């Protein structure tokens, strides 16, 4: 036990103050200040299986010429690092501005304070070819000249990163708060990630290059980058559940998150609110070759200067399911959702009060693709030029099945559904009502209409196309029930009359995946022939998004 010592202004090639080989001391309540190592571990090196414990120490103004500005713990060491203060340490030409665990060092980093440390990668902490539990730390105002302003996990490392604070860290390249890369794995959970800056990708966190990771129950707020204001995923598989992304900014793409280049990102039960992108994807952005899946998520009041106020897919795959897309804005196309050349499924969503400066207030479909929109409520969206509800252009072959498209576009041309530029749409079992114009098809495009209700659109129900042979034009008799204003009147639910749209669809409810949902009200499933239009869930989902917070320090 080495306790209450002062290690001041010592120097060595490695381990400026202390070098441990195959030993097991506890260093506690001591001051390591202004020590210098010309290579590794400005104050300390633990090597060759050392069982070192660091507790309650202050490491300040130590410098390593290469890696580990304060300490390097490596080679099958099992360190326990708890309750220390790492202030203003520097890895001058290397990685791990304060601390590095590498080459089989498997340990714990708990309840430490890392501030104002500096390195090329991992401004405060690097985990390389090691296994670590990183819990309860505060990483603040650390800087990486390249990647990982506070933290880097790399080279087949594994880390559980939980209940930490990452505040105002900076990476001049990628990963303002942290970077996970190169075949590594782990969990990133219950952290607060605030006000970090990445000069390139991932203002909060970047996950890259054959990584499998979960990102759950975190708060990402006020982070900034070019791509992926809070989170950027590339050539990696990430599941992100129950996170809150708020007020993050991407100067280019993906205000909250971007997935790119063979990346797969699944977002579940999250809140994505008030994020901004300078071009595409105010909330989320999926680039060519990526997959973005979004389930049970609220996307609210996000903004994109160009396209996709809430979500933007470009030549990507994925789906949007059982989510709410509300009050988002795009300067050009797709106030809610914008898709170009992407084969998507949109199922069970509420897409409401979104707006765009040009085309597709709710949903914008562009380019050769085969998207499907099934059982969505697309309501009160607007576009300044065309397609307040949905606009398809430049060749998509899209299926629109059992959607309710109503009350869209108080400005612009006012379509519920607009079809242009060689696009081909099949509309089957939809309700299209109370828009300025219902279904508008340009001369070089087509729409196949099967058993839709197109009624009471103020200027015209159809333009550029005749009504479908089996289409209806009747009052749907909307009523308000537990989850909204677009249920159908139904005697089974105690109403005075039945809507004509009950059992009016061309398919059975089971065939189109609607048999566990309702148009009438609570506990009244759609059985047999499908009702037209949007079907509500039976209850308010238990996925109402939450945010978990680390304990107060």
C-alpha positions as CSV (number, residue, x, y, z in Angstrom):
1,X,0.0,0.0,0.0
2,X,1.5,3.3,-1.2
3,X,-0.7,6.1,0.2
4,X,-0.6,9.9,0.7
5,X,2.6,10.3,-1.3
6,X,3.6,13.1,-3.7
7,X,5.2,12.1,-7.0
8,X,6.4,15.3,-8.5
9,X,8.5,16.2,-11.6
10,X,10.0,12.8,-12.1
11,X,11.1,11.5,-15.5
12,X,11.9,8.3,-17.3
13,X,11.6,6.7,-20.7
14,X,8.4,4.9,-19.6
15,X,6.6,5.4,-16.2
16,X,7.7,8.8,-15.4
17,X,7.2,8.3,-11.6
18,X,6.3,4.6,-11.2
19,X,6.9,1.4,-13.2
20,X,5.3,-1.8,-12.0
21,X,6.2,-5.3,-13.3
22,X,4.2,-8.3,-12.1
23,X,3.3,-6.6,-8.9
24,X,0.1,-5.8,-7.0
25,X,0.3,-2.5,-5.1
26,X,-2.5,-0.2,-4.2
27,X,-1.7,3.5,-4.8
28,X,-4.1,5.7,-2.9
29,X,-4.7,9.3,-2.0
30,X,-1.5,10.5,-3.7
31,X,-0.6,13.3,-6.0
32,X,1.1,12.6,-9.4
33,X,2.1,16.0,-10.8
34,X,4.3,17.1,-13.7
35,X,5.9,13.7,-14.3
36,X,7.3,13.0,-17.8
37,X,7.9,9.9,-19.8
38,X,9.5,10.3,-23.2
39,X,7.5,7.2,-24.4
40,X,4.7,5.7,-22.3
41,X,2.9,6.4,-19.1
42,X,3.7,10.0,-18.1
43,X,3.3,9.1,-14.3
44,X,2.8,5.4,-14.2
45,X,3.2,2.1,-16.1
46,X,1.7,-1.2,-14.9
47,X,3.0,-4.2,-16.9
48,X,3.3,-7.9,-17.1
49,X,0.2,-8.9,-15.1
50,X,0.4,-6.3,-12.4
51,X,-2.7,-6.3,-10.1
52,X,-2.7,-2.6,-9.5
53,X,-5.4,-0.6,-7.7
54,X,-5.5,3.2,-8.2
55,X,-7.9,4.9,-5.7
56,X,-8.4,8.5,-4.8
57,X,-5.3,9.9,-6.5
58,X,-4.8,13.1,-8.5
59,X,-3.0,12.8,-11.8
60,X,-2.2,16.3,-13.0
61,X,-0.1,17.9,-15.7
62,X,1.7,14.6,-16.6
63,X,3.1,14.1,-20.1
64,X,3.9,11.0,-22.2
65,X,5.7,11.4,-25.5
66,X,3.6,8.6,-26.9
67,X,0.7,6.8,-25.1
68,X,-0.9,7.3,-21.7
69,X,-0.4,10.8,-20.6
70,X,-0.9,9.9,-17.0
71,X,-0.9,6.1,-16.9
72,X,-0.5,3.0,-19.2
73,X,-1.9,-0.3,-17.9
74,X,-1.0,-3.2,-20.1
75,X,0.0,-6.8,-20.7
76,X,-2.5,-8.9,-18.8
77,X,-2.7,-6.4,-16.0
78,X,-6.0,-6.4,-14.0
79,X,-6.3,-2.7,-12.9
80,X,-8.9,-1.2,-10.7
81,X,-9.1,2.5,-11.2
82,X,-11.6,4.2,-8.9
83,X,-12.3,7.7,-7.6
84,X,-9.2,9.4,-9.2
85,X,-8.9,12.8,-10.7
86,X,-7.1,13.0,-14.1
87,X,-6.6,16.7,-15.0
88,X,-4.7,18.2,-17.9
89,X,-2.6,15.2,-18.8
90,X,-1.2,14.9,-22.3
91,X,-0.2,12.1,-24.7
92,X,1.8,14.4,-26.9
93,X,2.2,12.2,-30.0
94,X,0.1,9.2,-29.1
95,X,-3.2,8.0,-27.6
96,X,-5.0,8.0,-24.3
97,X,-4.5,11.6,-23.1
98,X,-4.9,10.5,-19.4
99,X,-5.2,6.7,-19.3
100,X,-4.8,3.7,-21.6
101,X,-5.7,0.1,-20.9
102,X,-4.1,-2.1,-23.6
103,X,-2.9,-5.6,-24.7
104,X,-5.0,-7.7,-22.4
105,X,-5.4,-5.4,-19.4
106,X,-8.8,-6.3,-18.2
107,X,-10.2,-4.1,-15.5
108,X,-12.6,-1.4,-14.2
109,X,-12.6,2.4,-14.4
110,X,-15.1,3.7,-11.9
111,X,-16.2,7.1,-10.6
112,X,-13.2,9.0,-11.9
113,X,-13.1,12.6,-13.0
114,X,-11.4,13.2,-16.4
115,X,-11.0,16.9,-17.4
116,X,-8.9,18.8,-19.9
117,X,-6.8,15.9,-21.0
118,X,-5.3,15.8,-24.5
119,X,-4.2,13.1,-27.0
120,X,-4.3,12.2,-30.7
121,X,-7.0,9.6,-30.1
122,X,-8.9,9.1,-26.9
123,X,-8.5,12.5,-25.3
124,X,-9.1,11.1,-21.8
125,X,-9.2,7.2,-22.1
126,X,-8.4,4.5,-24.6
127,X,-9.3,0.8,-24.3
128,X,-7.2,-1.2,-26.8
129,X,-7.2,-5.0,-27.1
130,X,-8.6,-5.1,-23.6
131,X,-11.8,-5.6,-21.6
132,X,-13.1,-2.8,-19.4
133,X,-16.1,-1.8,-17.3
134,X,-16.4,2.0,-17.4
135,X,-19.0,3.3,-15.0
136,X,-19.9,6.5,-13.1
137,X,-17.1,8.7,-14.6
138,X,-17.3,12.3,-15.6
139,X,-15.5,13.1,-18.9
140,X,-15.4,16.8,-19.5
141,X,-13.6,19.2,-21.8
142,X,-11.1,16.6,-23.0
143,X,-9.7,16.9,-26.6
144,X,-8.5,14.5,-29.2
145,X,-6.6,15.8,-32.2
146,X,-8.1,13.0,-34.3
147,X,-10.8,10.7,-32.9
148,X,-12.6,10.1,-29.6
149,X,-12.6,13.4,-27.7
150,X,-13.1,11.5,-24.3
151,X,-13.0,7.8,-25.1
152,X,-11.8,5.3,-27.7
153,X,-12.5,1.5,-27.7
154,X,-10.5,-0.2,-30.4
155,X,-8.7,-3.3,-31.7
156,X,-10.9,-6.2,-30.6
157,X,-11.6,-4.5,-27.2
158,X,-14.8,-5.0,-25.2
159,X,-16.3,-2.4,-23.0
160,X,-19.4,-1.8,-20.9
161,X,-19.8,2.0,-20.7
162,X,-22.6,2.9,-18.3
163,X,-23.8,5.7,-16.2
164,X,-21.1,8.2,-17.2
165,X,-21.3,11.9,-18.0
166,X,-19.6,13.0,-21.3
167,X,-19.7,16.8,-21.4
168,X,-18.1,19.3,-23.8
169,X,-15.5,17.0,-25.2
170,X,-14.0,17.6,-28.6
171,X,-12.5,15.5,-31.4
172,X,-11.1,17.4,-34.3
173,X,-12.1,14.5,-36.6
174,X,-14.7,11.9,-35.4
175,X,-16.5,10.9,-32.2
176,X,-16.7,14.1,-30.1
177,X,-17.4,12.1,-26.9
178,X,-16.4,8.6,-28.0
179,X,-15.4,6.2,-30.8
180,X,-15.8,2.4,-30.9
181,X,-14.0,0.8,-33.8
182,X,-12.0,-2.2,-35.3
183,X,-13.8,-5.4,-34.4
184,X,-14.7,-4.2,-30.9
185,X,-18.0,-4.8,-29.0
186,X,-19.9,-3.8,-25.9
187,X,-22.7,-1.8,-24.4
188,X,-23.2,1.9,-24.1
189,X,-26.0,2.5,-21.6
190,X,-27.5,5.0,-19.2
191,X,-25.0,7.8,-20.1
192,X,-25.5,11.5,-20.5
193,X,-23.8,12.8,-23.6
194,X,-24.0,16.6,-23.8
195,X,-22.5,19.4,-25.8
196,X,-19.7,17.4,-27.4
197,X,-18.3,18.3,-30.8
198,X,-16.9,16.1,-33.6
199,X,-15.3,17.8,-36.5
200,X,-16.3,15.1,-38.9
201,X,-18.6,12.2,-38.0
202,X,-20.5,11.6,-34.7
203,X,-20.7,14.6,-32.4
204,X,-21.5,12.3,-29.5
205,X,-20.5,8.8,-30.5
206,X,-19.1,7.1,-33.6
207,X,-19.3,3.3,-34.1
208,X,-17.2,2.1,-37.0
209,X,-15.6,-0.9,-38.7
210,X,-17.0,-4.3,-37.9
211,X,-18.4,-3.4,-34.4
212,X,-21.5,-5.0,-32.8
213,X,-22.9,-2.9,-30.0
214,X,-26.0,-1.8,-28.1
215,X,-26.7,1.8,-27.3
216,X,-29.5,1.9,-24.7
217,X,-31.2,4.3,-22.3
218,X,-28.9,7.3,-23.0
219,X,-29.5,11.0,-23.3
220,X,-27.7,12.7,-26.3
221,X,-28.3,16.5,-26.1
222,X,-26.6,19.4,-27.8
223,X,-23.9,17.5,-29.7
224,X,-22.5,18.6,-33.0
225,X,-20.8,17.1,-36.1
226,X,-20.9,17.3,-39.9
227,X,-22.6,13.9,-40.1
228,X,-24.5,12.3,-37.2
229,X,-24.9,15.1,-34.7
230,X,-25.2,12.7,-31.8
231,X,-24.5,9.2,-33.3
232,X,-22.8,7.9,-36.4
233,X,-22.7,4.3,-37.5
234,X,-20.7,2.9,-40.4
235,X,-19.8,-0.7,-41.3
236,X,-21.2,-1.7,-37.9
237,X,-24.3,-3.2,-36.4
238,X,-26.0,-1.2,-33.7
239,X,-29.3,-1.5,-31.8
240,X,-30.3,1.7,-30.0
241,X,-33.2,1.5,-27.6
242,X,-35.0,3.9,-25.3
243,X,-32.6,6.8,-26.0
244,X,-33.5,10.5,-26.1
245,X,-31.8,12.6,-28.9
246,X,-32.5,16.3,-28.3
247,X,-31.2,19.5,-29.9
248,X,-28.3,17.8,-31.7
249,X,-26.9,19.4,-34.9
250,X,-25.3,18.0,-38.0
251,X,-24.0,20.6,-40.4
252,X,-24.7,18.1,-43.3
253,X,-26.6,14.9,-42.6
254,X,-28.4,13.3,-39.7
255,X,-29.1,15.8,-37.0
256,X,-29.6,13.0,-34.4
257,X,-28.0,10.1,-36.1
258,X,-26.5,8.9,-39.4
259,X,-26.0,5.3,-40.6
260,X,-23.8,4.9,-43.7
261,X,-21.7,2.5,-45.8
262,X,-22.8,-1.0,-44.9
263,X,-24.0,0.0,-41.4
264,X,-27.2,-1.3,-39.8
265,X,-28.9,0.9,-37.2
266,X,-32.1,-0.2,-35.4
267,X,-33.8,2.5,-33.3
268,X,-36.5,1.4,-30.8
269,X,-38.7,3.1,-28.3
270,X,-36.8,6.4,-28.5
271,X,-37.5,10.1,-28.6
272,X,-35.9,12.2,-31.3
273,X,-36.8,15.8,-30.8
274,X,-35.6,19.2,-32.1
275,X,-32.6,18.0,-34.0
276,X,-31.3,19.9,-37.0
277,X,-29.4,19.0,-40.2
278,X,-27.9,21.5,-42.6
279,X,-28.9,19.3,-45.6
280,X,-30.7,16.0,-45.2
281,X,-32.3,14.1,-42.3
282,X,-33.1,16.5,-39.5
283,X,-33.6,13.5,-37.2
284,X,-32.2,10.4,-38.9
285,X,-30.3,9.8,-42.1
286,X,-29.5,6.5,-44.0
287,X,-26.9,6.7,-46.7
288,X,-26.4,4.4,-49.7
289,X,-26.0,0.8,-48.8
290,X,-27.1,1.3,-45.2
291,X,-30.1,-0.2,-43.3
292,X,-32.1,2.0,-40.9
293,X,-35.0,0.4,-38.9
294,X,-37.1,2.6,-36.7
295,X,-39.8,1.1,-34.4
296,X,-42.0,2.6,-31.7
297,X,-40.3,6.0,-31.7
298,X,-41.4,9.6,-31.5
299,X,-39.8,12.0,-34.1
300,X,-40.9,15.5,-33.1
301,X,-39.9,19.0,-34.4
302,X,-36.8,18.0,-36.3
303,X,-35.6,20.2,-39.2
304,X,-33.6,19.7,-42.4
305,X,-32.6,22.5,-44.7
306,X,-33.1,20.2,-47.8
307,X,-34.9,16.9,-47.4
308,X,-36.3,14.6,-44.8
309,X,-37.3,16.7,-41.8
310,X,-37.6,13.6,-39.6
311,X,-36.0,10.8,-41.6
312,X,-34.1,10.7,-44.9
313,X,-33.3,7.4,-46.8
314,X,-31.1,7.5,-49.9
315,X,-30.6,4.2,-51.7
316,X,-30.9,2.5,-48.4
317,X,-33.1,-0.2,-46.8
318,X,-35.2,-0.3,-43.8
319,X,-38.6,0.4,-42.2
320,X,-40.5,2.8,-40.1
321,X,-43.1,1.0,-37.9
322,X,-45.5,2.1,-35.1
323,X,-43.9,5.5,-34.7
324,X,-45.1,9.1,-34.5
325,X,-43.7,11.6,-36.9
326,X,-45.0,15.0,-35.8
327,X,-44.3,18.7,-36.6
328,X,-41.1,18.1,-38.6
329,X,-39.9,20.5,-41.4
330,X,-37.8,20.2,-44.5
331,X,-36.8,23.2,-46.7
332,X,-37.4,21.3,-49.9
333,X,-38.9,17.8,-49.9
334,X,-40.3,15.3,-47.3
335,X,-41.3,17.3,-44.3
336,X,-41.8,14.1,-42.4
337,X,-40.1,11.3,-44.4
338,X,-38.1,11.5,-47.6
339,X,-37.0,8.5,-49.6
340,X,-34.9,8.3,-52.7
341,X,-34.3,5.0,-54.4
342,X,-35.0,3.0,-51.2
343,X,-37.2,0.0,-50.8
344,X,-39.0,0.7,-47.5
345,X,-41.9,-0.4,-45.4
346,X,-43.9,2.3,-43.5
347,X,-46.4,0.5,-41.3
348,X,-48.6,1.7,-38.5
349,X,-47.3,5.2,-38.2
350,X,-48.9,8.6,-37.4
351,X,-47.4,11.2,-39.8
352,X,-49.0,14.5,-38.8
353,X,-48.5,18.2,-39.1
354,X,-45.2,18.0,-41.0
355,X,-44.4,20.5,-43.7
356,X,-42.0,21.1,-46.6
357,X,-41.0,24.1,-48.6
358,X,-41.6,22.3,-51.9
359,X,-42.8,18.7,-52.3
360,X,-44.2,16.0,-50.0
361,X,-45.3,17.5,-46.7
362,X,-45.8,14.1,-45.1
363,X,-44.0,11.6,-47.2
364,X,-41.8,12.1,-50.3
365,X,-41.0,9.1,-52.6
366,X,-38.4,9.6,-55.3
367,X,-36.4,7.5,-57.7
368,X,-36.6,3.9,-58.9
369,X,-37.7,1.9,-55.8
370,X,-40.5,-0.3,-54.4
371,X,-41.7,1.3,-51.1
372,X,-44.9,0.2,-49.3
373,X,-47.0,2.4,-47.1
374,X,-49.5,0.3,-45.1
375,X,-51.8,1.3,-42.3
376,X,-50.5,4.8,-41.7
377,X,-52.4,7.9,-40.6
378,X,-51.2,10.8,-42.8
379,X,-52.9,13.9,-41.6
380,X,-52.6,17.7,-41.5
381,X,-49.3,17.8,-43.4
382,X,-48.5,20.5,-46.0
383,X,-46.2,21.3,-48.9
384,X,-45.8,24.7,-50.5
385,X,-45.8,23.3,-54.1
386,X,-47.2,19.8,-54.4
387,X,-48.2,16.7,-52.4
388,X,-49.3,17.8,-49.0
389,X,-49.8,14.2,-47.8
390,X,-47.7,12.0,-50.1
391,X,-45.8,12.9,-53.3
392,X,-44.1,10.4,-55.6
393,X,-41.9,11.4,-58.5
394,X,-39.2,10.0,-60.8
395,X,-40.2,6.4,-61.0
396,X,-41.1,4.7,-57.7
397,X,-43.4,1.7,-57.9
398,X,-45.2,2.1,-54.6
399,X,-48.1,0.3,-52.8
400,X,-50.4,2.4,-50.6
401,X,-52.5,0.0,-48.6
402,X,-55.1,0.9,-45.9
403,X,-53.9,4.3,-45.1
404,X,-56.0,7.3,-44.0
405,X,-54.9,10.4,-45.8
406,X,-56.9,13.4,-44.6
407,X,-56.9,17.1,-43.9
408,X,-53.6,17.6,-45.7
409,X,-52.3,20.8,-47.4
410,X,-53.8,24.1,-46.6
411,X,-51.2,25.6,-48.9
412,X,-49.7,24.6,-52.3
413,X,-51.6,22.4,-54.8
414,X,-53.2,20.5,-52.0
415,X,-53.0,16.8,-52.9
416,X,-53.6,14.0,-50.5
417,X,-51.6,11.9,-52.9
418,X,-49.6,13.3,-55.9
419,X,-48.1,11.1,-58.6
420,X,-45.6,12.5,-61.1
421,X,-42.5,11.9,-63.2
422,X,-43.2,8.3,-64.4
423,X,-44.2,7.0,-61.0
424,X,-46.6,4.0,-60.6
425,X,-48.7,3.7,-57.5
426,X,-51.3,1.2,-56.4
427,X,-53.8,2.5,-53.9
428,X,-55.8,-0.2,-52.2
429,X,-58.2,0.2,-49.3
430,X,-57.3,3.8,-48.4
431,X,-59.4,6.7,-47.2
432,X,-58.5,9.9,-49.0
433,X,-60.7,12.8,-47.7
434,X,-60.8,16.5,-46.7
435,X,-57.7,17.4,-48.7
436,X,-57.8,20.2,-51.3
437,X,-57.5,17.6,-54.0
438,X,-57.6,13.8,-53.3
439,X,-55.5,11.9,-55.8
440,X,-53.6,13.8,-58.6
441,X,-51.8,11.9,-61.3
442,X,-49.7,13.6,-64.0
443,X,-49.8,12.6,-67.6
444,X,-46.7,10.4,-67.6
445,X,-47.6,8.5,-64.4
446,X,-50.1,5.9,-63.4
447,X,-52.2,4.9,-60.4
448,X,-54.2,1.7,-60.0
449,X,-57.1,2.3,-57.7
450,X,-58.8,-0.6,-55.8
451,X,-61.6,0.0,-53.3
452,X,-60.6,3.4,-51.9
453,X,-62.9,5.9,-50.3
454,X,-62.2,9.3,-51.9
455,X,-64.6,11.8,-50.6
456,X,-65.1,15.5,-49.9
457,X,-61.7,16.8,-51.1
458,X,-62.5,20.5,-51.5
459,X,-61.3,21.2,-55.0
460,X,-61.5,17.7,-56.6
461,X,-61.5,14.1,-55.5
462,X,-59.5,13.0,-58.6
463,X,-57.3,14.9,-61.1
464,X,-55.6,13.3,-64.1
465,X,-57.3,10.0,-63.4
466,X,-60.8,8.6,-63.3
467,X,-62.2,7.0,-60.1
468,X,-61.4,3.3,-59.7
469,X,-64.2,1.0,-60.7
470,X,-64.6,-0.2,-57.1
471,X,-63.8,3.1,-55.4
472,X,-66.3,4.6,-53.0
473,X,-67.1,8.2,-52.3
474,X,-68.9,8.3,-49.0
475,X,-68.6,10.0,-45.6
476,X,-66.3,7.8,-43.6
477,X,-68.0,8.9,-40.4
478,X,-64.9,9.6,-38.4
479,X,-65.3,9.6,-34.6
480,X,-62.9,10.3,-31.7
481,X,-61.9,7.5,-29.3
482,X,-59.0,6.7,-27.0
483,X,-56.1,7.3,-29.3
484,X,-57.3,9.9,-31.9
485,X,-59.9,11.4,-34.1
486,X,-60.0,9.0,-37.1
487,X,-61.8,5.9,-35.8
488,X,-64.8,4.8,-37.8
489,X,-68.3,4.9,-36.3
490,X,-69.3,1.5,-35.2
491,X,-72.4,0.2,-33.3
492,X,-70.2,-2.4,-31.6
493,X,-68.5,0.5,-29.8
494,X,-71.8,2.0,-28.7
495,X,-72.1,4.5,-31.6
496,X,-75.5,5.3,-33.2
497,X,-74.6,4.0,-36.6
498,X,-72.0,2.0,-38.6
499,X,-69.6,3.6,-41.1
500,X,-70.0,2.3,-44.7
501,X,-66.3,1.6,-44.6
502,X,-66.5,-1.3,-42.1
503,X,-65.8,-4.6,-43.8
504,X,-65.5,-2.7,-47.1
505,X,-61.9,-3.6,-48.0
506,X,-60.8,-5.9,-50.9
507,X,-58.7,-8.1,-48.5
508,X,-59.3,-9.9,-45.2
509,X,-57.8,-8.1,-42.2
510,X,-55.5,-11.0,-41.5
511,X,-54.1,-11.0,-45.0
512,X,-52.9,-7.4,-44.7
513,X,-51.7,-7.7,-41.1
514,X,-54.6,-5.7,-39.5
515,X,-56.4,-8.4,-37.5
516,X,-54.9,-7.4,-34.2
517,X,-55.9,-3.7,-34.7
518,X,-59.1,-1.7,-34.6
519,X,-61.0,1.0,-36.5
520,X,-63.9,0.9,-34.0
521,X,-62.4,1.3,-30.6
522,X,-60.8,-0.5,-27.6
523,X,-60.8,-4.3,-27.8
524,X,-62.9,-4.5,-31.0
525,X,-60.5,-6.2,-33.5
526,X,-61.0,-6.0,-37.2
527,X,-62.0,-9.5,-38.1
528,X,-63.0,-10.9,-41.5
529,X,-63.1,-8.5,-44.4
530,X,-60.8,-5.5,-43.6
531,X,-62.2,-2.1,-42.8
532,X,-60.9,0.7,-45.0
533,X,-58.2,3.1,-43.8
534,X,-55.9,3.4,-40.8
535,X,-56.3,0.9,-37.9
536,X,-55.4,2.0,-34.4
537,X,-53.6,-0.2,-31.8
538,X,-55.8,-1.4,-29.0
539,X,-53.9,0.5,-26.3
540,X,-51.3,3.1,-25.7
541,X,-48.0,1.3,-26.3
542,X,-45.8,0.7,-23.3
543,X,-43.0,2.2,-25.4
544,X,-43.7,5.8,-24.3
545,X,-40.0,6.9,-24.5
546,X,-37.9,7.2,-21.4
547,X,-34.5,8.7,-20.6
548,X,-32.3,7.3,-17.9
549,X,-29.8,9.4,-16.1
550,X,-26.5,8.6,-14.3
551,X,-26.6,9.2,-10.6
552,X,-25.7,12.7,-9.5
553,X,-22.0,13.3,-8.7
